[in-house]
Amino acid sequence: MKVIICGAGQVGWQIARHLSGERNDVTVVDNNPELVRRAADTLDVQGISGFASYPDVLDRAGARDADMIIAATHSDEVNMVTCQVAHSVFGIRRKIARLRSQSYLDAIYADLYRRDHLPIDVVISPEREVAEAALQRLAAPATFETESFFDGKAQLLGINIEADCPVINTPLRQLTDLFSTLRAIVVGIRRDGRLFAPAAGDQIYEGDDCYVFCDTQDMARTLEIFGKKNAKQERVVIIGGGNVGLAVARALEQRTERVRVKVIERNRTCAERAADALDRTIVLNGDGLDAGILEEAGIANADAVLVVTDDDKTNLLAAVRAKELGCKMAICLTNDPTLVPLMAPLHIDAYINPRATTVSSILRHIRHGRVRGVYSLGDAEAEVIEAQVLGTSPIAGQKISDINFPEGVLVGGVVKNGKLVKPTGTTRIDEGDVIALFALTADVPEVERLLQVSIDFF
């Protein structure tokens, strides 16, 4: 498949990395020659320097025979015009645009993207994706990462293993014997910076980051077995009152259970806008790094602080200060993946990577066939793929133990006739089943072959 990716920033580069690694014909367009050169030098892609919305630039990028265009530049307007030109001039059939401005996303414009005068097939909102990720972190505070699968029937939990974990130094195969009714499987372990799919004889060690796929009904028990407790979040402080912070505060206000929320925003205009938009939330105009303003917000009694300003270093420092002043849990937004290793030494409990959430959202829309969801882990190191099994798939009608999965692939869960089943070696995969697979990035093409799907959208 031929894909044009407009924007060679963090999101565009990661999408290009995924698609080129799966042997697609990818061209990256950006008006920054250095970013184009970086993409062309490090990835198996073509690079075009120029403005993505210009017809002559798209023509040089091969738009006349392209199957899809992904507009992920830093400008909403450029992304929209790019999709319009791609449709009107070149007839590209699949168009995805990343839009940030709330005005474009409001319900009054909901039909705008379904009409021929502004043809965008899929709109991706990074702020909404990040806000949803933040709410998921707050819902499972004992985890550093979480994602929902099978329409909420299952959860992927990122759990940091501490010294008091009851199952340390226990081979994974023994977990089934010890907890026979537990519907949970360790699908990935990050140890010493390396993510891998564990074998049955592998053990869990202190300091590991484990990815556990579990039945939602067993989530509390799973966390307890791994030495964690899910405390209720009744008092939350949000540092950053922009689109992300505002969206999270609104969602918390709408919950049936009472959550006391306070927002700290440095910019007065932004703080006033947030105060006007929220009903029960207290908005404080001040610097989230200021100990005085944090104490005024009651940080010592807060169950969690969510730091979502537009500056990574401010987020880290504000999270550290909040913990120092007595906050029980800190969740930090960071765009820079090189800062993630600092989280544990700084005692920051969880983080949100906007790039990863946006990449995962785009991948959900560009996978083909019966793939229903894709979640990207870490620095695009692995994916969890949810897909329906086709009758023509090589795995249909086979037991899991008989399927020749790559070493970097594990089955996390299977839904049969609407019921979630914990997979074992004897579980048979049938046509119509929905399956969740953990796959290291290098093994994704083989997973797609086994699922008999290809990136085909039509």
C-alpha positions, 0 to 999 in steps of 0.5 A, a space after each residue: 500500500 502507498 501512504 503519504 505522511 504529512 508531518 515528520 515530527 514525533 507522531 509522523 515519524 512513528 507512523 512512518 516507522 510502523 508502516 515502512 517496517 511492514 513493507 508499505 511504500 511510505 513517503 514523508 512530507 515536511 517543510 523542514 528539510 532536517 526532519 525529512 532528512 532524518 526520516 529518509 536516513 533512519 527509515 525505509 521511506 522517501 522524503 519530500 521537502 515542502 508544504 504538505 498542502 501544496 498540490 505540486 508537493 503532493 504530486 512529487 510525493 506520488 499522490 496520484 497513485 496513493 492509497 492513503 494520506 495522513 495529515 499530522 503537521 503542527 497546523 490544523 489548517 494545513 492538515 485540513 487543506 491537505 486532505 481537501 487537496 488530496 481528495 479534490 485534486 488527486 482522488 486519494 480515497 482514505 484521508 486522516 487528519 490530526 486536529 487540535 483546536 476545540 473549535 473544529 472538534 465541537 459538535 456543531 461541526 460534527 458533520 463537516 468532515 462527512 461532506 465532500 466540501 471538507 472530506 476527512 475520513 478520520 479526525 484524530 484529536 491528541 488532546 481528547 486521546 490524552 485526556 482519556 488516557 489520563 482518566 484511565 490512569 486515575 481509574 487504576 492508580 496502582 498501574 503506570 499504564 492501562 488500556 481497555 480491550 474487548 469493549 471494556 471486558 479486559 484491561 492491559 495493566 502496566 505494573 511496576 514490581 516492587 520488593 513486596 510483590 508476592 509473586 517475585 521469583 515465581 516462574 510464570 507457569 506456576 501462577 496458573 497453579 497458584 491462582 487457578 481461577 485468575 483470568 490474567 496473563 503476563 504478556 510483556 516484561 521490561 527489564 533493564 530497559 528491554 521489553 520482551 514477551 516472557 516464556 512460561 519458565 521466566 520469573 518476575 524480578 523486583 524492578 520489572 515493569 510487567 504488562 498484564 492482560 486481565 479480565 476487567 472483573 479480576 482487575 482488583 485481584 490481579 493488582 493485589 496478587 502483584 502487590 498493589 492496591 487500587 485506592 479510591 481517588 476522591 481528591 484530585 489536583 490538576 496542574 494545567 488548565 488547557 484542553 487536556 486538563 479541562 477535559 479531565 476536570 469535566 469528565 470527573 465532574 460528570 462522575 456519579 461518585 463525588 470527586 473533589 477537583 482543583 485546577 491550577 493554571 498559570 495563564 490568567 486568561 486560560 484559568 478564567 476560561 476553565 473557571 467559566 467552563 466548570 461547575 464544581 471545580 475550583 480553579 486557582 490562577 498560579 504557578 504549579 511549581 509554587 509550593 504556596 499555591 500547591 498548599 492552597 490547593 490542598 496537595 498534602 491531602 490529595 489522592 492524586 496530582 495530574 500534571 498536564 502543562 505543555 512543558 515536559 520539564 515543568 511537568 516533571 518538577 511539579 510532579 516531584 514537588 507535589 509528592 514532596 509536599 505529601 500527595 499520594 500519587 503523581 501522574 505526569 505528561 511527557 512528550 519526550 521519551 528520553 525523560 521516561 527513565 527518570 520517572 522511577 528515580 523521581 518517584 513519579 507513579 505514572 506517565 502519559 505519552 501523548 505521542 504514543 496515545 496519538 500513534 495508537 489512535 491513528 493505528 486503530 484507524 489504518 489497520 485493515 481487515 478485522 483489526 478492531 484496535 491497536 495499542 502501541 507500547 513504550 517507544 513503539 516497541 510493541 503493540 497489543 492488537 485486537 482482531 476478529 479471526 477470519 475463516 481464511 486465517 491460518 490460525 482458525 480451527 487450531 489450538 494455540 499450542 499448535 500455532 507457530 507464533 513468533 517468540 515475541 508474540 503472546 495471546 492475551 485473551 480470546 472472546 468466544 460468543 461474547 464471553 472472555 476466555 483465558 487462553 491456554 495451550 489447549 484453547 482452540 481459535 475459531 472463526 469469529 473469535 476476537 483475539 488480543 495479541 501482544 506482539 513486539 514491533 518486529 513481529 507485527 507483519 507475521 501477526 498480520 499474516 497469521 490473522 490474514 489481514 493486510 492494511 486494506 481499508 476499502 
